[in-house]
Amino acid sequence: MPVALSSVLFIAGCLSAAAVESPEASCGMTPSPDCLNDMGSCGNACCAAEFPSSLDFAPLFDKITVYLKAGGADGLFNYTGGASGLSLATPDGAWTTICQGTHTTFKKRYIDTINFAIRKLPEGGSIVRMFSISNTAGALGDMGQNRRTVSLLGRELGLGPMAVLFGCGASPSLPAVSETGDMWKAPALANPAVAAKNQQVIEEYFRGVFISSDFNLNKWLHEHVAADGIFQFCPLTAMNMPENPYPHCTNAQGKDAYLRYVQLDQGEFGNTRIANASFAVSADGSEVFSRYMVTGTLDGKDVPWFDQVMAWTFDSEGQVKRTVFWSDTFFWNHLYKQAGFRQQSIGLASPTPQAVFNIVLPLLIACAVFLAGVAVGSRFSSSYPKSEPLLAA
């Protein structure tokens, strides 16, 4: 009897005796170092990993299907379907097998979908890629269940060491560039030197604008904003029209437009003070995020403290190519309505010269027509002979 087939039958025999449901593989019931919580790596929580194996794809496919159909170590695995014997070529070897199963947790009966793909290596052996995702709508976190399921399967199937592709509660719990499988053979994007430099530029901006007494903002902007820089800001319900009262929307594109908007902002919202400023930098260092509390005056009137967030995106030359500005939208909506009402009131109280002209001219024309009519009527009336009064019969 071939060794591969005998090992499959051995696994099947062992599992048939152990197919009774147990809490062994459920993180909510049985603690394990594998239960590392993932937070929304795929929208929902998920775990993707690869395992090496010395076996060819055919016996691996048999082992996976037998294991799932028998219920697995806790009796809660299930086989959904799949196919083997494929040949989808890549530079790293051909994908030969794809199949799917599920795992159900012991107590809450949460179901996770498990996808398998096997790639045949040119030098012999295989790579098994596994992907587990929480099926429950809105399962941002999983208490580590997806990682637990994938790592358990790797051990139970006798595969090599687990290499996380993304998710699985890794830090950060987001997709990351990997050199495993046929993913891009690219260097890691993270660059601590670039990240530190870009954050330093933004902190310099904040110190200059809000702390220094002799900071030249225009000079700083000219030095650090790219020629094609964009400044974007739009609070709730404000329309994207330049004649709108502040706060208004903007999508200032190009360095000149960017600078003009910042100067307008300075003229209308002033005396700014900030507190509780914090900074974060993206993994590749190209984006710097700042969050802070701010207060000041809008058109000379004090406003209360509110939250603001800014995101600065840098190009490869270290120049700011995009600034996106979020604010407390409910508060800005209130200011927007106030500003609109104020402009409307000013318009009614102090009409423009054109408005006065548009009102007065029709009145003058009407008066002239009326007087002309009176004059003509008087002239025609005087040309008729006067009749004698009628005598009573």
C-alpha positions in Angstrom: 0.0 0.0 0.0 1.5 3.4 -0.9 2.7 5.4 2.0 0.7 8.5 1.2 -2.5 6.5 1.0 -1.8 4.7 4.3 -1.2 8.0 6.0 -4.5 9.3 4.8 -6.3 6.2 6.0 -4.6 6.5 9.3 -5.7 10.1 9.7 -9.3 9.1 8.8 -9.3 6.3 11.3 -8.1 8.5 14.1 -10.6 11.3 13.3 -13.5 8.9 13.0 -13.0 8.1 16.7 -12.5 11.8 17.6 -15.3 13.3 15.6 -17.4 14.1 18.7 -17.7 17.9 19.1 -15.3 19.4 21.6 -14.3 23.0 22.6 -10.6 22.2 21.8 -10.3 24.5 18.8 -12.7 27.3 19.9 -10.9 30.4 21.3 -13.9 31.4 23.4 -13.8 28.1 25.2 -10.2 26.9 25.3 -7.4 29.5 25.7 -4.4 29.1 23.4 -1.4 31.2 22.4 -2.8 31.0 18.8 -5.8 33.0 19.9 -4.4 36.3 18.8 -7.3 38.7 18.0 -7.4 40.1 14.5 -9.1 43.5 13.9 -10.8 43.8 10.5 -7.8 42.9 8.3 -10.3 41.9 5.5 -13.1 44.2 6.6 -14.1 41.3 8.8 -11.4 39.6 10.9 -9.3 37.1 8.9 -6.0 35.2 8.7 -4.0 34.3 5.6 -0.9 32.1 5.9 1.3 29.7 4.0 2.9 26.4 5.0 5.6 24.4 3.2 5.3 20.6 2.7 7.5 17.9 1.2 4.4 16.2 -0.3 3.1 16.6 -3.8 -0.2 18.3 -4.3 -2.3 15.1 -4.8 -1.7 13.5 -1.4 -2.0 17.0 0.3 -5.4 17.5 -1.3 -6.4 14.0 -0.1 -5.2 14.8 3.5 -7.2 18.1 3.6 -10.4 16.7 2.3 -10.3 13.6 4.5 -9.6 15.8 7.6 -12.4 18.2 6.9 -15.0 15.6 6.0 -14.2 13.7 9.3 -14.8 16.8 11.3 -11.2 17.6 12.3 -9.8 17.6 15.8 -12.9 19.0 17.4 -15.6 17.5 15.2 -16.5 21.0 13.9 -14.7 21.2 10.6 -16.6 20.6 7.3 -15.6 20.1 3.7 -17.5 22.3 1.2 -15.9 21.4 -2.1 -13.0 21.9 -4.5 -10.8 20.6 -7.3 -7.3 19.2 -7.9 -5.2 18.4 -10.9 -5.2 22.0 -12.1 -2.1 23.7 -13.7 -2.2 27.5 -13.4 1.4 28.5 -14.0 3.3 31.2 -12.1 7.1 32.0 -11.9 7.1 30.3 -8.5 5.3 27.1 -9.6 1.9 26.1 -10.8 -1.3 26.3 -8.7 -2.7 22.8 -8.8 -5.4 22.6 -6.2 -8.1 24.9 -4.7 -10.8 23.8 -2.2 -12.9 25.1 0.7 -14.2 24.1 4.1 -15.7 25.7 7.2 -15.1 25.6 10.9 -17.9 26.2 13.5 -17.1 27.4 17.1 -18.2 25.1 19.9 -20.6 27.4 21.9 -21.7 30.4 19.9 -21.8 28.4 16.6 -20.0 31.1 14.6 -19.0 29.8 11.2 -15.7 30.7 9.5 -14.9 30.0 5.9 -11.5 28.3 5.1 -10.0 28.5 1.6 -7.1 26.3 0.6 -4.8 26.6 -2.5 -1.8 24.4 -3.2 1.1 25.4 -5.4 3.7 22.9 -6.7 7.3 24.1 -6.2 9.7 23.7 -9.1 12.3 22.1 -6.8 9.8 19.6 -5.4 7.2 19.7 -2.6 4.4 22.2 -2.2 3.2 25.3 -0.6 -0.2 25.2 1.1 -2.0 28.6 1.4 -4.8 28.8 3.9 -7.2 31.7 4.4 -9.9 31.8 7.1 -12.4 34.6 7.4 -15.3 35.2 9.9 -18.7 34.8 8.2 -20.7 36.8 10.7 -21.6 40.2 9.5 -19.7 42.9 11.3 -17.2 40.6 12.9 -14.4 43.2 13.2 -12.7 41.1 15.8 -12.5 37.4 16.1 -10.8 36.7 19.5 -8.1 35.0 17.5 -10.3 32.3 16.1 -9.1 32.6 12.5 -5.5 32.3 13.4 -6.3 29.5 15.8 -8.1 27.6 13.0 -5.3 28.1 10.4 -2.4 27.2 12.8 -4.3 24.1 14.1 -4.8 22.9 10.6 -1.1 23.3 9.8 -0.1 21.2 12.7 -2.9 18.6 12.3 -2.0 18.1 8.6 1.7 17.8 9.3 2.8 20.9 7.4 5.9 23.0 8.0 6.2 26.3 9.9 3.4 28.9 9.5 4.3 32.1 7.6 1.6 34.8 8.0 0.7 36.7 4.8 -1.6 39.2 6.4 -4.2 39.5 9.2 -4.0 36.7 11.9 -3.7 39.4 14.5 -0.3 40.5 13.3 0.9 44.0 14.1 -0.3 46.0 12.4 -3.4 43.9 11.7 -3.5 44.9 8.0 -2.4 43.4 4.7 1.4 43.7 4.4 3.9 43.1 1.6 5.3 39.6 1.9 8.0 37.6 0.1 6.2 34.3 0.5 4.4 32.5 -2.3 4.0 34.4 -5.6 3.4 37.8 -4.1 5.5 40.7 -5.2 9.2 40.3 -4.6 9.5 43.8 -3.3 11.4 45.2 -0.3 9.5 46.2 2.8 7.9 49.6 2.3 8.6 50.8 5.9 11.3 53.4 6.0 11.9 54.7 9.5 14.2 57.5 8.3 11.6 58.9 5.9 8.8 58.5 8.5 10.8 60.4 11.1 11.8 63.2 8.6 8.2 63.7 7.4 6.8 63.8 10.9 9.5 66.3 11.9 8.3 68.6 9.0 4.7 68.5 10.2 5.7 69.0 13.9 7.7 72.0 12.7 4.5 73.4 11.1 2.5 73.0 14.3 5.2 74.5 16.5 5.5 77.5 14.1 1.8 78.2 13.6 0.6 77.7 17.2 3.7 78.4 19.4 6.3 80.5 17.7 5.8 84.3 17.5 8.0 84.8 14.4 7.1 81.9 12.2 6.7 82.7 8.5 3.9 80.4 7.3 4.0 81.5 3.7 7.8 80.8 3.6 7.2 77.4 5.1 4.5 76.5 2.6 6.6 77.7 -0.4 9.4 75.4 0.8 7.4 72.3 1.6 4.3 72.2 -0.7 4.8 70.5 -4.0 4.0 72.3 -7.2 1.0 70.1 -7.7 -0.1 70.2 -4.1 -3.7 69.8 -3.2 -5.6 71.2 -0.1 -9.0 69.6 0.6 -11.5 70.6 3.2 -15.3 70.4 3.3 -17.4 70.4 6.5 -20.9 68.9 6.5 -23.5 70.5 4.2 -21.3 73.3 2.9 -21.5 73.7 -0.8 -18.4 73.8 -3.0 -18.9 77.3 -4.3 -16.2 80.1 -3.9 -18.8 82.7 -2.9 -20.0 80.7 0.1 -19.5 82.2 3.6 -16.8 80.6 5.6 -16.6 77.7 6.4 -16.8 76.6 2.8 -15.6 73.7 0.8 -12.4 73.7 -1.1 -10.4 71.5 -3.4 -7.5 73.8 -4.0 -5.4 72.1 -6.7 -1.9 73.4 -7.5 0.6 75.3 -5.3 -0.9 78.8 -6.0 -4.4 77.7 -5.2 -3.2 75.8 -2.1 -1.5 79.0 -0.8 -4.4 81.3 -1.6 -6.8 79.1 0.4 -4.5 78.9 3.4 -4.2 82.7 3.4 -8.1 83.0 3.2 -8.3 80.6 6.1 -5.9 82.7 8.2 -8.0 85.8 7.5 -11.3 84.4 8.7 -10.4 81.9 11.4 -7.7 83.4 13.7 -6.2 83.6 17.2 -5.9 79.8 17.1 -4.7 77.7 20.0 -4.3 74.0 20.1 -4.0 71.3 22.8 -3.5 67.5 23.1 -1.8 67.3 19.7 -0.7 63.8 18.6 0.9 62.4 15.5 1.0 59.1 13.6 2.9 58.0 10.5 2.0 55.4 7.9 4.2 52.3 7.6 6.0 53.6 4.5 6.4 57.1 6.0 4.6 58.9 3.2 1.6 60.0 5.3 1.6 61.9 8.6 -1.6 62.2 10.6 -2.2 64.9 13.2 -5.1 65.1 15.7 -5.6 68.0 18.1 -8.1 70.2 19.9 -8.4 73.8 18.6 -10.1 77.0 19.5 -10.0 80.5 18.2 -12.2 83.2 16.6 -14.4 83.0 13.5 -14.9 86.5 12.0 -13.9 87.9 15.4 -16.2 85.8 17.5 -14.9 83.2 20.0 -15.6 79.5 19.2 -15.4 76.6 21.7 -12.8 73.9 21.6 -13.3 71.2 19.0 -11.5 68.3 17.3 -9.6 68.5 14.1 -7.6 66.0 12.1 -5.2 66.6 9.3 -3.5 64.1 6.9 -0.4 65.1 5.0 0.8 63.1 2.1 4.4 63.4 0.9 5.9 62.7 -2.5 9.2 60.9 -3.1 11.0 64.3 -2.9 9.7 65.0 0.6 7.3 67.6 -0.6 3.6 67.8 0.6 1.5 66.8 -2.3 -1.9 66.6 -0.5 -3.4 67.9 2.7 -6.8 66.6 3.8 -8.5 68.4 6.6 -11.4 66.9 8.7 -13.2 68.8 11.5 -16.0 68.5 13.9 -18.6 68.5 11.2 -21.7 69.1 13.5 -20.0 72.2 14.9 -18.9 73.5 11.5 -22.4 72.9 10.2 -23.7 75.2 13.0 -21.1 77.8 12.0 -22.0 77.5 8.3 -25.7 78.2 9.0 -24.8 81.1 11.2 -22.5 82.6 8.6 -25.2 82.1 5.9 -27.8 83.8 8.0 -25.4 86.6 8.8 -24.6 87.2 5.2 -28.3 87.2 4.3 -29.1 89.7 7.1 -26.3 92.0 5.9 -27.6 91.8 2.4 -31.1 92.9 3.5 -29.8 95.7 5.8 -27.3 97.2 3.4 -28.3 96.7 -0.3 -25.7 97.0 -2.9 -25.7 100.1 -5.3 -26.8 97.8 -8.1 -29.7 96.6 -6.0 -30.7 100.2 -5.2 -30.5 101.1 -8.9 -32.6 98.1 -9.9 -35.3 99.2 -7.5 -35.3 103.0 -8.1 -35.1 103.0 -11.9 -38.5 101.2 -12.4 -40.1 103.7 -9.9 -38.8 106.7 -11.7 -40.0 105.3 -15.1 -43.5 104.6 -13.6 -43.7 108.2 -12.2 -42.6 109.7 -15.5 -45.2 107.7 -17.4 -47.9 108.7 -14.9 -47.1 112.4 -15.1 -46.9 112.2 -18.9 -50.4 110.6 -19.0 -51.8 113.4 -16.7 -50.3 116.1 -19.0 -51.7 114.5 -22.2 -55.1 114.0 -20.6 -55.3 117.7 -19.5 -54.4 118.9 -23.0 -57.1 116.8 -24.8 -59.7 117.8 -22.2 -59.2 121.5 -22.8 -59.8 121.1 -26.6 -63.4 119.9 -26.3 -66.3 122.6 -26.3 -68.1 122.9 -23.0 -71.8 121.7 -23.3 -74.7 123.5 -21.8 -76.2 121.9 -18.8 -79.4 120.0 -19.4 -82.7 121.5 -18.1 -85.1 119.3 -16.2 -88.2 118.5 -18.1 
